[in-house]
Amino acid sequence: MTEERQQVQEDQPSIQARLNDLKEEVRSLRLTLESRVDRPIRQQEAARAARPGEYMHAAADTVAAARLGILQLEEAILDILLEGMQENRTVAPSEITRRTGLPGGGDAQEDWTAWSFLQVLVGENRAMHAGEGRYALTQAELELRRKKRVGNSPESSAHLGLQQVEKAILDCLQKGVPTADITHQLQLPVNASHFLRMLAAQNRVTPGQYALAQPAESAQPTAAAQPAEAAAAGETDRD
């Protein structure tokens, strides 16, 4: 016992030294974290206080409209998955993109937005991975859908949902909400930039900075956008 006690006493200085080193390392990490995270946040808050006009927030009805649009798009996707199961097949994200009109993700990621919506539905246990990058309904969701009264076609639901989301985004731009804040404020499941690129391609917003193409854009599509929407409606009718 005497030898063990002596060994412990001899080890104590080295143990204390290691503890001191660990405390110093923790302190250093805390300082690094504060400089990389806390300080930019404080700077951002100070900037917002100094220039409140540059940090506008989406109105409550705009957020509600975006949420309604997201729900309609989710319904459309779930109905497409239901159709697939009724036809004894699973569904690829590319079919979701084609039938809903959801924007692509850019950089050859054509189905990024559809894939992102599917991940949300998987997380809610409404859809599931079916292998080889394809998807199907969960059994619980399948039972619910079978009891559901027949409503709009998936294409119609998606078209209405897209209109709601686009209008909400355009309203944000009109109110001066920075484009970098739109995704968070509208609680979108994907980055708003995907929708903004699609709106820019339709000449409804200016590319790059994504300003409104004209002041009344949030209420009325431009003439350049109408043919594209008419074509989308024709696509829906043909389906």
BADO-236168 format. One record per residue (C-alpha): residue in three letters; chain; x, z, y. Coordinates in nm, 4 decimals. Example, Ala and Ser with C-alpha at 12.3 -4.5 7.8 and 13.67 -1.06 7.14 Angstrom:
REM residues 2
{res=Ala, chain=A, xx=1.2300, zz=0.7800, yy=-0.4500} $
{res=Ser, chain=A, xx=1.3670, zz=0.7140, yy=-0.1060} $
END
This chain:
REM residues 239
{res=Met, chain=A, xx=0.0000, zz=0.0000, yy=0.0000} $
{res=Thr, chain=A, xx=0.2878, zz=0.0837, yy=0.2316} $
{res=Glu, chain=A, xx=0.4364, zz=-0.2632, yy=0.1881} $
{res=Glu, chain=A, xx=0.0977, zz=-0.4285, yy=0.2489} $
{res=Arg, chain=A, xx=0.0426, zz=-0.2244, yy=0.5651} $
{res=Gln, chain=A, xx=0.3887, zz=-0.3165, yy=0.6844} $
{res=Gln, chain=A, xx=0.3190, zz=-0.6845, yy=0.6165} $
{res=Val, chain=A, xx=-0.0071, zz=-0.6674, yy=0.8145} $
{res=Gln, chain=A, xx=0.1730, zz=-0.5015, yy=1.1047} $
{res=Glu, chain=A, xx=0.4375, zz=-0.7729, yy=1.0986} $
{res=Asp, chain=A, xx=0.1701, zz=-1.0455, yy=1.0946} $
{res=Gln, chain=A, xx=-0.0277, zz=-0.9030, yy=1.3865} $
{res=Pro, chain=A, xx=0.1925, zz=-1.0481, yy=1.6629} $
{res=Ser, chain=A, xx=0.1741, zz=-1.3968, yy=1.5134} $
{res=Ile, chain=A, xx=-0.2034, zz=-1.3658, yy=1.4669} $
{res=Gln, chain=A, xx=-0.2418, zz=-1.2515, yy=1.8271} $
{res=Ala, chain=A, xx=-0.0268, zz=-1.5407, yy=1.9419} $
{res=Arg, chain=A, xx=-0.2455, zz=-1.7889, yy=1.7555} $
{res=Leu, chain=A, xx=-0.5574, zz=-1.6303, yy=1.9067} $
{res=Asn, chain=A, xx=-0.4079, zz=-1.6641, yy=2.2526} $
{res=Asp, chain=A, xx=-0.3270, zz=-2.0281, yy=2.1830} $
{res=Leu, chain=A, xx=-0.6839, zz=-2.0910, yy=2.0676} $
{res=Lys, chain=A, xx=-0.8257, zz=-1.9216, yy=2.3781} $
{res=Glu, chain=A, xx=-0.6068, zz=-2.1388, yy=2.5972} $
{res=Glu, chain=A, xx=-0.7147, zz=-2.4498, yy=2.4091} $
{res=Val, chain=A, xx=-1.0825, zz=-2.3569, yy=2.4512} $
{res=Arg, chain=A, xx=-1.0295, zz=-2.2972, yy=2.8227} $
{res=Ser, chain=A, xx=-0.8578, zz=-2.6338, yy=2.8566} $
{res=Leu, chain=A, xx=-1.1382, zz=-2.8096, yy=2.6711} $
{res=Arg, chain=A, xx=-1.3986, zz=-2.6393, yy=2.8904} $
{res=Leu, chain=A, xx=-1.2211, zz=-2.7547, yy=3.2060} $
{res=Thr, chain=A, xx=-1.1988, zz=-3.1080, yy=3.0694} $
{res=Leu, chain=A, xx=-1.5683, zz=-3.1065, yy=2.9827} $
{res=Glu, chain=A, xx=-1.6614, zz=-2.9840, yy=3.3288} $
{res=Ser, chain=A, xx=-1.4531, zz=-3.2528, yy=3.4947} $
{res=Arg, chain=A, xx=-1.6006, zz=-3.5305, yy=3.2809} $
{res=Val, chain=A, xx=-1.9630, zz=-3.4179, yy=3.2641} $
{res=Asp, chain=A, xx=-2.0609, zz=-3.1446, yy=3.5075} $
{res=Arg, chain=A, xx=-1.8758, zz=-3.2798, yy=3.8092} $
{res=Pro, chain=A, xx=-2.0256, zz=-3.6327, yy=3.7938} $
{res=Ile, chain=A, xx=-2.3704, zz=-3.4761, yy=3.7529} $
{res=Arg, chain=A, xx=-2.3159, zz=-3.2562, yy=4.0581} $
{res=Gln, chain=A, xx=-2.1883, zz=-3.5557, yy=4.2534} $
{res=Gln, chain=A, xx=-2.4932, zz=-3.7582, yy=4.1511} $
{res=Glu, chain=A, xx=-2.7291, zz=-3.4786, yy=4.2547} $
{res=Ala, chain=A, xx=-2.5533, zz=-3.4500, yy=4.5897} $
{res=Ala, chain=A, xx=-2.5794, zz=-3.8257, yy=4.6401} $
{res=Arg, chain=A, xx=-2.9501, zz=-3.8171, yy=4.5637} $
{res=Ala, chain=A, xx=-3.0024, zz=-3.5352, yy=4.8115} $
{res=Ala, chain=A, xx=-2.8106, zz=-3.7259, yy=5.0797} $
{res=Arg, chain=A, xx=-2.9896, zz=-4.0582, yy=5.0188} $
{res=Pro, chain=A, xx=-3.3327, zz=-3.9769, yy=4.8699} $
{res=Gly, chain=A, xx=-3.4690, zz=-4.3223, yy=4.9503} $
{res=Glu, chain=A, xx=-3.2274, zz=-4.4768, yy=4.7022} $
{res=Tyr, chain=A, xx=-3.3503, zz=-4.2626, yy=4.4140} $
{res=Met, chain=A, xx=-3.7220, zz=-4.3286, yy=4.3931} $
{res=His, chain=A, xx=-3.9305, zz=-4.2283, yy=4.0943} $
{res=Ala, chain=A, xx=-4.1928, zz=-4.4265, yy=3.9090} $
{res=Ala, chain=A, xx=-4.5506, zz=-4.3246, yy=3.9846} $
{res=Ala, chain=A, xx=-4.7426, zz=-4.1387, yy=3.7147} $
{res=Asp, chain=A, xx=-4.9820, zz=-4.4293, yy=3.6624} $
{res=Thr, chain=A, xx=-4.6856, zz=-4.6644, yy=3.6195} $
{res=Val, chain=A, xx=-4.5390, zz=-4.4399, yy=3.3490} $
{res=Ala, chain=A, xx=-4.8813, zz=-4.4199, yy=3.1829} $
{res=Ala, chain=A, xx=-4.9143, zz=-4.8001, yy=3.1900} $
{res=Ala, chain=A, xx=-4.5742, zz=-4.8384, yy=3.0262} $
{res=Arg, chain=A, xx=-4.6682, zz=-4.5860, yy=2.7586} $
{res=Leu, chain=A, xx=-4.9912, zz=-4.7723, yy=2.6878} $
{res=Gly, chain=A, xx=-4.7957, zz=-5.0962, yy=2.6564} $
{res=Ile, chain=A, xx=-4.5498, zz=-4.9389, yy=2.4142} $
{res=Leu, chain=A, xx=-4.8355, zz=-4.8063, yy=2.2009} $
{res=Gln, chain=A, xx=-4.9972, zz=-5.1514, yy=2.1931} $
{res=Leu, chain=A, xx=-4.6680, zz=-5.3096, yy=2.0870} $
{res=Glu, chain=A, xx=-4.6265, zz=-5.0489, yy=1.8135} $
{res=Glu, chain=A, xx=-4.9799, zz=-5.1214, yy=1.6920} $
{res=Ala, chain=A, xx=-4.8992, zz=-5.4923, yy=1.6790} $
{res=Ile, chain=A, xx=-4.5846, zz=-5.4272, yy=1.4745} $
{res=Leu, chain=A, xx=-4.7685, zz=-5.1988, yy=1.2328} $
{res=Asp, chain=A, xx=-5.0430, zz=-5.4595, yy=1.1879} $
{res=Ile, chain=A, xx=-4.7796, zz=-5.7220, yy=1.1079} $
{res=Leu, chain=A, xx=-4.6308, zz=-5.4881, yy=0.8478} $
{res=Leu, chain=A, xx=-4.9802, zz=-5.4368, yy=0.7060} $
{res=Glu, chain=A, xx=-5.0312, zz=-5.8127, yy=0.6771} $
{res=Gly, chain=A, xx=-4.7012, zz=-5.8357, yy=0.4939} $
{res=Met, chain=A, xx=-4.8047, zz=-5.5705, yy=0.2428} $
{res=Gln, chain=A, xx=-5.1409, zz=-5.7385, yy=0.1904} $
{res=Glu, chain=A, xx=-4.9469, zz=-6.0551, yy=0.1081} $
{res=Asn, chain=A, xx=-4.7129, zz=-5.8573, yy=-0.1204} $
{res=Arg, chain=A, xx=-4.4045, zz=-5.9094, yy=0.0953} $
{res=Thr, chain=A, xx=-4.1858, zz=-5.7139, yy=0.3324} $
{res=Val, chain=A, xx=-4.1250, zz=-5.8094, yy=0.6949} $
{res=Ala, chain=A, xx=-3.8002, zz=-5.8982, yy=0.8716} $
{res=Pro, chain=A, xx=-3.7366, zz=-5.8090, yy=1.2386} $
{res=Ser, chain=A, xx=-3.7202, zz=-6.1825, yy=1.3157} $
{res=Glu, chain=A, xx=-4.0895, zz=-6.2150, yy=1.2286} $
{res=Ile, chain=A, xx=-4.1684, zz=-5.9244, yy=1.4598} $
{res=Thr, chain=A, xx=-3.9772, zz=-6.0935, yy=1.7423} $
{res=Arg, chain=A, xx=-4.1460, zz=-6.4289, yy=1.6858} $
{res=Arg, chain=A, xx=-4.4998, zz=-6.2976, yy=1.6651} $
{res=Thr, chain=A, xx=-4.4880, zz=-6.0307, yy=1.9359} $
{res=Gly, chain=A, xx=-4.2792, zz=-6.2135, yy=2.1938} $
{res=Leu, chain=A, xx=-4.0469, zz=-5.9151, yy=2.2319} $
{res=Pro, chain=A, xx=-3.7275, zz=-6.0015, yy=2.4192} $
{res=Gly, chain=A, xx=-3.4009, zz=-6.0497, yy=2.2361} $
{res=Gly, chain=A, xx=-3.1052, zz=-5.8225, yy=2.2824} $
{res=Gly, chain=A, xx=-2.8590, zz=-6.0792, yy=2.4147} $
{res=Asp, chain=A, xx=-2.5178, zz=-6.1594, yy=2.2677} $
{res=Ala, chain=A, xx=-2.6760, zz=-6.3217, yy=1.9603} $
{res=Gln, chain=A, xx=-2.8729, zz=-6.0050, yy=1.8796} $
{res=Glu, chain=A, xx=-3.2032, zz=-6.1888, yy=1.8891} $
{res=Asp, chain=A, xx=-3.4041, zz=-5.9183, yy=1.7154} $
{res=Trp, chain=A, xx=-3.2512, zz=-5.6088, yy=1.8726} $
{res=Thr, chain=A, xx=-3.5686, zz=-5.5034, yy=2.0558} $
{res=Ala, chain=A, xx=-3.7895, zz=-5.5514, yy=1.7490} $
{res=Trp, chain=A, xx=-3.5341, zz=-5.3624, yy=1.5390} $
{res=Ser, chain=A, xx=-3.5326, zz=-5.0760, yy=1.7914} $
{res=Phe, chain=A, xx=-3.9114, zz=-5.0482, yy=1.7819} $
{res=Leu, chain=A, xx=-3.8964, zz=-5.0434, yy=1.4026} $
{res=Gln, chain=A, xx=-3.6455, zz=-4.7565, yy=1.4073} $
{res=Val, chain=A, xx=-3.8866, zz=-4.5532, yy=1.6216} $
{res=Leu, chain=A, xx=-4.1663, zz=-4.6187, yy=1.3719} $
{res=Val, chain=A, xx=-3.9371, zz=-4.5285, yy=1.0820} $
{res=Gly, chain=A, xx=-3.8498, zz=-4.2033, yy=1.2586} $
{res=Glu, chain=A, xx=-4.2221, zz=-4.1282, yy=1.2949} $
{res=Asn, chain=A, xx=-4.2705, zz=-4.1921, yy=0.9214} $
{res=Arg, chain=A, xx=-4.5054, zz=-4.4825, yy=0.9912} $
{res=Ala, chain=A, xx=-4.2728, zz=-4.7585, yy=0.8715} $
{res=Met, chain=A, xx=-3.9905, zz=-4.7570, yy=0.6184} $
{res=His, chain=A, xx=-3.6838, zz=-4.9553, yy=0.5210} $
{res=Ala, chain=A, xx=-3.7655, zz=-5.1926, yy=0.2366} $
{res=Gly, chain=A, xx=-3.4132, zz=-5.3168, yy=0.1632} $
{res=Glu, chain=A, xx=-3.2175, zz=-5.6209, yy=0.2821} $
{res=Gly, chain=A, xx=-3.2991, zz=-5.5444, yy=0.6461} $
{res=Arg, chain=A, xx=-3.6725, zz=-5.5711, yy=0.5906} $
{res=Tyr, chain=A, xx=-3.9546, zz=-5.3257, yy=0.6555} $
{res=Ala, chain=A, xx=-4.2923, zz=-5.2112, yy=0.5232} $
{res=Leu, chain=A, xx=-4.5511, zz=-4.9448, yy=0.5991} $
{res=Thr, chain=A, xx=-4.5199, zz=-4.5976, yy=0.4557} $
{res=Gln, chain=A, xx=-4.7896, zz=-4.5069, yy=0.2054} $
{res=Ala, chain=A, xx=-4.9540, zz=-4.2670, yy=0.4518} $
{res=Glu, chain=A, xx=-4.9685, zz=-4.5313, yy=0.7251} $
{res=Leu, chain=A, xx=-5.0953, zz=-4.7892, yy=0.4777} $
{res=Glu, chain=A, xx=-5.3899, zz=-4.5646, yy=0.3900} $
{res=Leu, chain=A, xx=-5.4690, zz=-4.5122, yy=0.7580} $
{res=Arg, chain=A, xx=-5.4541, zz=-4.8855, yy=0.8307} $
{res=Arg, chain=A, xx=-5.6844, zz=-4.9675, yy=0.5425} $
{res=Lys, chain=A, xx=-5.9511, zz=-4.7418, yy=0.6943} $
{res=Lys, chain=A, xx=-5.8992, zz=-4.8766, yy=1.0443} $
{res=Arg, chain=A, xx=-6.1671, zz=-5.0985, yy=1.1906} $
{res=Val, chain=A, xx=-6.0471, zz=-5.4555, yy=1.2460} $
{res=Gly, chain=A, xx=-5.9457, zz=-5.5109, yy=1.6093} $
{res=Asn, chain=A, xx=-5.7229, zz=-5.7536, yy=1.7951} $
{res=Ser, chain=A, xx=-5.4772, zz=-5.9753, yy=1.6166} $
{res=Pro, chain=A, xx=-5.1158, zz=-5.8516, yy=1.6249} $
{res=Glu, chain=A, xx=-5.0318, zz=-6.1322, yy=1.8672} $
{res=Ser, chain=A, xx=-5.3104, zz=-6.0311, yy=2.1073} $
{res=Ser, chain=A, xx=-5.2137, zz=-5.6634, yy=2.0957} $
{res=Ala, chain=A, xx=-4.8495, zz=-5.7519, yy=2.1558} $
{res=His, chain=A, xx=-4.9380, zz=-5.9808, yy=2.4469} $
{res=Leu, chain=A, xx=-5.1396, zz=-5.7042, yy=2.6139} $
{res=Gly, chain=A, xx=-4.8634, zz=-5.4527, yy=2.5469} $
{res=Leu, chain=A, xx=-4.5948, zz=-5.6754, yy=2.6942} $
{res=Gln, chain=A, xx=-4.8052, zz=-5.7302, yy=3.0049} $
{res=Gln, chain=A, xx=-4.8359, zz=-5.3541, yy=3.0540} $
{res=Val, chain=A, xx=-4.4635, zz=-5.2918, yy=3.0099} $
{res=Glu, chain=A, xx=-4.3660, zz=-5.5824, yy=3.2347} $
{res=Lys, chain=A, xx=-4.6076, zz=-5.4704, yy=3.5064} $
{res=Ala, chain=A, xx=-4.4679, zz=-5.1171, yy=3.4909} $
{res=Ile, chain=A, xx=-4.1124, zz=-5.2484, yy=3.5253} $
{res=Leu, chain=A, xx=-4.2103, zz=-5.4714, yy=3.8171} $
{res=Asp, chain=A, xx=-4.3870, zz=-5.1789, yy=3.9846} $
{res=Cys, chain=A, xx=-4.0664, zz=-4.9762, yy=3.9504} $
{res=Leu, chain=A, xx=-3.8687, zz=-5.2516, yy=4.1214} $
{res=Gln, chain=A, xx=-4.1267, zz=-5.2733, yy=4.3983} $
{res=Lys, chain=A, xx=-4.1029, zz=-4.8973, yy=4.4576} $
{res=Gly, chain=A, xx=-3.7245, zz=-4.9132, yy=4.4747} $
{res=Val, chain=A, xx=-3.6458, zz=-4.7417, yy=4.1450} $
{res=Pro, chain=A, xx=-3.2839, zz=-4.8303, yy=4.0524} $
{res=Thr, chain=A, xx=-3.2713, zz=-5.0590, yy=3.7497} $
{res=Ala, chain=A, xx=-3.0416, zz=-4.8127, yy=3.5725} $
{res=Asp, chain=A, xx=-3.3172, zz=-4.5484, yy=3.5913} $
{res=Ile, chain=A, xx=-3.6107, zz=-4.7605, yy=3.4724} $
{res=Thr, chain=A, xx=-3.5486, zz=-4.7113, yy=3.1000} $
{res=His, chain=A, xx=-3.5467, zz=-4.3323, yy=3.1303} $
{res=Gln, chain=A, xx=-3.8313, zz=-4.3034, yy=3.3790} $
{res=Leu, chain=A, xx=-4.0647, zz=-4.5259, yy=3.1768} $
{res=Gln, chain=A, xx=-3.9470, zz=-4.3682, yy=2.8477} $
{res=Leu, chain=A, xx=-3.8863, zz=-4.7101, yy=2.6940} $
{res=Pro, chain=A, xx=-3.7556, zz=-4.7244, yy=2.3347} $
{res=Val, chain=A, xx=-3.5026, zz=-4.9909, yy=2.4381} $
{res=Asn, chain=A, xx=-3.3056, zz=-5.0595, yy=2.7530} $
{res=Ala, chain=A, xx=-3.5181, zz=-5.2101, yy=3.0299} $
{res=Ser, chain=A, xx=-3.2490, zz=-5.4752, yy=3.0809} $
{res=His, chain=A, xx=-3.3854, zz=-5.6669, yy=2.7800} $
{res=Phe, chain=A, xx=-3.7241, zz=-5.7017, yy=2.9505} $
{res=Leu, chain=A, xx=-3.5600, zz=-5.7721, yy=3.2871} $
{res=Arg, chain=A, xx=-3.3616, zz=-6.0620, yy=3.1399} $
{res=Met, chain=A, xx=-3.6844, zz=-6.2080, yy=3.0055} $
{res=Leu, chain=A, xx=-3.8521, zz=-6.1676, yy=3.3448} $
{res=Ala, chain=A, xx=-3.5536, zz=-6.3329, yy=3.5116} $
{res=Ala, chain=A, xx=-3.5794, zz=-6.6270, yy=3.2701} $
{res=Gln, chain=A, xx=-3.9429, zz=-6.6627, yy=3.3825} $
{res=Asn, chain=A, xx=-3.8358, zz=-6.6566, yy=3.7502} $
{res=Arg, chain=A, xx=-4.0355, zz=-6.3378, yy=3.8057} $
{res=Val, chain=A, xx=-3.7300, zz=-6.1403, yy=3.9140} $
{res=Thr, chain=A, xx=-3.3983, zz=-6.2557, yy=4.0515} $
{res=Pro, chain=A, xx=-3.1156, zz=-6.2442, yy=3.7948} $
{res=Gly, chain=A, xx=-2.8248, zz=-6.0070, yy=3.8280} $
{res=Gln, chain=A, xx=-2.9624, zz=-5.7396, yy=4.0602} $
{res=Tyr, chain=A, xx=-3.3158, zz=-5.7881, yy=3.9229} $
{res=Ala, chain=A, xx=-3.4993, zz=-5.7761, yy=4.2544} $
{res=Leu, chain=A, xx=-3.8572, zz=-5.8966, yy=4.2739} $
{res=Ala, chain=A, xx=-3.8858, zz=-6.2717, yy=4.3104} $
{res=Gln, chain=A, xx=-4.1575, zz=-6.2207, yy=4.5732} $
{res=Pro, chain=A, xx=-4.3339, zz=-5.9151, yy=4.7177} $
{res=Ala, chain=A, xx=-4.6630, zz=-5.9665, yy=4.5336} $
{res=Glu, chain=A, xx=-4.4967, zz=-6.0163, yy=4.1969} $
{res=Ser, chain=A, xx=-4.6087, zz=-5.6833, yy=4.0520} $
{res=Ala, chain=A, xx=-4.9701, zz=-5.7900, yy=4.0899} $
{res=Gln, chain=A, xx=-4.9605, zz=-6.1639, yy=4.0262} $
{res=Pro, chain=A, xx=-4.7260, zz=-6.3820, yy=3.8146} $
{res=Thr, chain=A, xx=-4.5466, zz=-6.6633, yy=3.9919} $
{res=Ala, chain=A, xx=-4.6417, zz=-7.0229, yy=3.9319} $
{res=Ala, chain=A, xx=-4.3185, zz=-7.0680, yy=3.7387} $
{res=Ala, chain=A, xx=-4.4126, zz=-6.7876, yy=3.5032} $
{res=Gln, chain=A, xx=-4.7652, zz=-6.9114, yy=3.4367} $
{res=Pro, chain=A, xx=-4.6706, zz=-7.2086, yy=3.2149} $
{res=Ala, chain=A, xx=-4.4583, zz=-6.9780, yy=2.9993} $
{res=Glu, chain=A, xx=-4.7463, zz=-6.7326, yy=2.9657} $
{res=Ala, chain=A, xx=-4.9896, zz=-7.0130, yy=2.8950} $
{res=Ala, chain=A, xx=-4.7589, zz=-7.1399, yy=2.6241} $
{res=Ala, chain=A, xx=-4.7415, zz=-6.7898, yy=2.4770} $
{res=Ala, chain=A, xx=-5.1197, zz=-6.7728, yy=2.4791} $
{res=Gly, chain=A, xx=-5.1321, zz=-7.1099, yy=2.3060} $
{res=Glu, chain=A, xx=-4.8915, zz=-6.9771, yy=2.0448} $
{res=Thr, chain=A, xx=-5.1274, zz=-6.6841, yy=1.9886} $
{res=Asp, chain=A, xx=-5.4260, zz=-6.9127, yy=1.9524} $
{res=Arg, chain=A, xx=-5.2480, zz=-7.1280, yy=1.6975} $
{res=Asp, chain=A, xx=-5.1564, zz=-6.8202, yy=1.4910} $
END
